Amino acid sequence: MEETSSKLSELMAWFKKFNSVLVAFSGGVDSTLVAKVAYMVLGDRAYAVTARSPSIPEWELKEAAEVAKLIGIKQIFVDVDETARPEYARNMPDRCYFCKEERYIKFLELAARLGAEQVVDGTNFDDLKDFRPGIEAARKLGVRSPLAELGIGKEVVREISRLLGLPTALKPSSPCLATRIAYGHPITVELLKKVAMAEEFIKTHVNPKVLRVRVHGDLVRIEVGKDERHLMFDVNLIDRIVAYIKSLGFTFVTLDLEGYRQGSFLESLRKTNKCALIENIT
């Protein structure tokens, strides 16, 4: 508890350096903590900006709005369509770089109109150890990451969130819908909608805490949390899910028996010469 309180104090002190900030806010555990502390320190001089994009499901936007209202911070939605960028739509391992670049350019324009001194995001210290090309886009554009700069990783983020009574303290990670599509398969607005519809259907019937509908061309691979796999072992349920997903235009529907693991699309790349591409992308 003492370490948690100490890190919270450091985070508050970090924001005191600025007259005003604009927080890139998704409603996830990391950006919610950043937005909360920014508002605690700066009050109405802290703003939250949320991208309204084809890669973000509607339910997630609604949850983000509810959390922002709870915090008290003013939230602004900005329309972004990353799929219009060929570099993003081609869906190579560096896709995230172009997504973040597209969003942050618009966020910086908004910050200038608001008179916000600094744009910040929710990248935490653990994220720096993972494959995240978007972090480089943020760095090049001058977007800062207080959690990462202060050495605050995911577990401490959750501890501080619990200390502050935030509803996102135990919220699972929920990356954008583009992460569901295998590298090399073009991303379209229509395909993103199909993924969102498939996940919504499964949640309606099962509601696992962790769910990913992965797309490999005309094949769908469903991942649920490792401790939730038993929820899917029902013949009637499986038949309903298969029928619905096939109605969306897919040919094959499979359940990944290994369960969810972060970055599963990278597994095949690491076994090929494309591994070098991953390591060299910045």
N, C-alpha and C positions, 0 to 999 in steps of 0.2 A: 504493500500500500504506500509506503514511504517513497519508493522509487517511482510509482505511478504519479503521485502528487508532485514529485520533483520534475518529472517530464512534462506534466501539465503546466507547471510554472514556467519552464523553459519555452514551451510553445506560446504561452501568453506573452512572455517577454519578447519573443520573436516578432509578434504582430505589433508591438508597441513602437517598432521602428518606422512604421508606415502611417501616413495620414489617412489612407483609404485603400481598400483592396477589392478585387473582383475574384471570387472563388469559382473555379471550374467545378460545377456541382452535379453529380449524378444521382445522389441519394444513397450511395453505397456507404459502407462503414468508414472508409478513409475520408472521402470528401465531406461527409456529414460532420465528422469530428473537426476538420479544418474550418468548415463554415461555422460551426458552433463556437469555437474558440475565437475566430475572427469577429463574430458578432458580440461575444462577451467583452472583447477588448475595445472594439471600434464602434459598436452600436450601429447606427444608421449609416455610418461611413463604410460599412462592409456590405457587399452585394454578392449574390449567387447567380451564376449563369448556367443554364442547362440547355444542351443541344437537343433540338427536336429533329430527329433524323430517322431515315428508313431502317437503320441498324439498331434502333432502340425501340423495344415493344411499348405499346401504349400503357400497359399496367405499370411499367417501370417509371414512366413520366408522372403518372398519377401518384405513385408512392413518393417520388422525389418532391412533388408539390406539397404533399401532406407533411413530410419531414421539414421542409423549409418553413412552412407555416408554424409548426411546432417550435422550431428554433426562434422564429421571429424575424429572420433575415429576409430582405427583399429579394425575390427571385425573378429573373428575367429569362424568357425562353428565346432562343435564337434558332431559326431554321437553317439546317445544314444538310446538304446532299452530297456525301462523299462519293456516291456511285457515279457522279458526273465526271470524276477525275479518272482518266484511263489508268493511271499508275495504281490507283486503289482498286478499280474494278477488275483488273487482271488477276488480282488476288495471289500475289507472290508473298513470300515470308516477310517482306518489308512493308506489307500493306498498312500496318498500324502507323507507320511513320507518316504516310500521306493523309490518313484519317485525322490524326492529331494536328498535323500542320493545317489542314483545312479548317478544323474547329478553332484552333488557337488564333489563327489570323482574324477570324470573325470576333473572337472574344477580345482580342487586343483593340480592334476597332470600337467595340462597345465600351471598353475601359476608357478609351480616349474621350468618347462622348460623355461618359459619366464623370470624368475627372478622377477616375481611380488610379492611384499611383502604381499599383503592382497587380499583375494577374498571378494567381497561385493555383496549384492543383493538389490532389490527394495522393500523389505518388509517395509510398512509404519506403523505408530503408530496405526492406526485404525485396521490393520490386527491382532494386538496382542489381540484384543477383540473378534475376530472371531474364529471359529473352523478351525485351520490350522495346522495339524500335521507336515507339512513340515518345519515349523519354528523351531521345536525342532531338526530336522535333521541338519539344518543349524547351530544351536547353538552348537551341539555336535561336529561338524566338524570344528568349528572355523570361519565359514563364518559370517561376520558382516553386520549389516543393519543400515546404517547411518540415514535414515529417521526415523526409529523406535527409535533409540537411542536419537535422537534430538527432539522427540515428534512431528514429522511432520506427520499429517494425510492426508487423500486423498484430502480434499478441499484445503489445503495449497499447496499440491503438484501441483494441477491444477493451483492455483494462481501463483506460481513461474514459472510454465511452460508457462503460458500466458505472464508473465513478460519477459521471455527469448525468446519468439516467437516460442516455440516448437509446431510442428503440432499435437502433441499428447495431448495437453492440455484438449481437450474435448472428447478424445477417450474413448468409453465405455470399461469396463473390458472385457477381453476375455480369460477366463481360458482354460486349455487344454481340448482336446476332451474326455478324460477319465471321466471328471466331468459330461458328458452327459449320463453315463451308471449307472443304478440303482445298489446300493450296493448289493453284493452277486452274481451278474451276471458276469461271467468271462470276462476279457478284452482280446481281441485278436487284432492283427493287422488288420485282415479282418473287424472286427466290427468297429474299429476306422475309417477305410476307408469309410465304409458305412455311418457313421454319417457325415463325412466331405462331402461326395457326396450329401447327403440329404440337408445339410445346404447350400451348394453351389447352388443347384437347386432352393431352395426357394429364396435365395438372388438374383439370376438371374431374377426371376419373380416378386419379391416384394421389396427386399432389405430393410428390416427393420433394424433400427440401433441396436436393441438388438434381438438376435435370439438364441434359444437353441433347438436342437432336442434331446429330452430325450428318452432313450431306457429302456423299462421295459420288457425284454424278447422279445416276438414277437409283442409287442405293442409300438408304437412311440407316444410320447406326445410333441407337438410343443408349445413352449413358445415364445411369442414376447413381446416387451415392452408394458406396460399397456396402454400407449397412442397411441399404434400402432395396437391394436387389430382390429380396423376397416379395416385395410389394407387386412385382411384375409377374410372378409365377402363378398366373391364373389364366386358364385357357380362354374363357369368355372375354376377359379383359384384353388379352393379346389379340384375339380376333377383331374386336372393335377398333383397337389402335391400328392394326394392319389395314383394315378396310378404310379407315379415315385417311391415313397417310397415303395410301394408294390413290384415293380419290383426288388428292392434290397433284397427282401426276408422277409419283415415284413408282418404280417397278419392284424394288426389293425393300423389305423392312426387317431390320435385325436388332437384337438386343445384345449389347456388349457385355459378355459374361464377367469380364474383369471389373466392370463398374467404372465410375467416373475417376479420371485422373487428369490433372491440369496439363494442358498442352499436348494432348494425345496425338494431334496431327503431326507434331514434330518427331514422333517416334520413328516413322518410316523415313523421314528426311535424314535423321541422324545415322541411318544404316546405309546411306548412299553418299555419293559425292556432293550432294546438296548440303551436307553437314558443314562444309567449308563456307558455303553462302551464309548460313545462319551465323557462324562465328564472326564473319567479316562485316555483317551489316551493322552500321552505326547510325 
